[in-house]
Amino acid sequence: MAAHLLRSRPPNLSVTIVEMRAELGRGFAYGASNPSHLLNGRASNMSAFADGPHHFARWLSTQPDAPAANEDPEFRFVSRELYGRYLESLFLDHLGSEGRRALTVVRDQAREVSMTTSGVEIVLASAPPIRADIAILACGHESFADDNPLYVSPWLEPVGGGPARGDASHPRHRFDDGRYGAGLG
């Protein structure tokens, strides 16, 4: 959403992203560093912009570590980490010098959002509140993971030593259709 707002921004628009991680646009799925964790969609279908369907493919062509397109580039699959770098690149051009920023990144955690007479107020964990006209909540999966010690990210490397998924002592519960849930009974 932020990339779309910044791409076609009105002259007086400024965007603030509240993000605790060092990288933008990564989340669980695109923060994976294992090169074997591939996108489950073809690179040719992964543009961030519907009106620019080849945007991601063009960006890939500028990356020295991107896998070469084989005989049929329509069926190229790339790593989730590489796609995360692409998403982050959508923001980098908008970070400017103080006073000329279209984008500000606040390294913190939003704790509360409330309506005010002039817009919204976002209460942060360790900084003064942010006041804005509108707020867009894009919480991702971490909000669940942070509050649930039984949640295990599928994007983390296995540590080993614990019970297998089929083991009754495993903290996840198996649903009838074979899916695993985290502490859901």
C-alpha positions, 0 to 999 in steps of 0.5 A: 500500500505504501509503495502505491501511495508513494508511486502516485503521491499527491504533492502534499502526501507524506507516508510514515511506516512503523516497522521494528525490523531493519528491512522494509517489506520483508515480513515472515514470507519474504524475510527468509534467507534460505535460497531454497525457499522459493516464491510459489508464483512465477517471477513474471507474475510477481510485479508489485504494480498491476499496471506494470506487470514486468516491473519485477522482471525488469528489476531482476535483470538488474540484480547480479545475484538473480538466477538466470532466466532459463530457456523459458523466462515465464517459468522462472521462480526466485527466492523469497529473500530476493523478492523481499529485496525487490519489495524493499527497493520500492521504498528506497527512492522515497527516503530523502533528506530531512525536510524533503521526505515523502517517506519516513520510517519509524523503528518502533512498534505500534501499540494502539490506534485511536480516532481523534477529531483531526484524524488518528493517533498511533501510540508507539511502544517507545516513542511519542505518538504519531498523529495522521489523517489516516492509518492503514494497519498491515500487521502481518503474522508477527502479531500472532507469533509475538503473543503465542509461544506455541507458534512456530514460523514455517520460515525459520530454519529447523533447530532440531531436537524437539518432537516430530510433528506427528508426535502427540507431545508436539505443541501444534494440533492436527486438524482433520484435513491435515493442516496444523494449527497453533494451540487451537483446540 
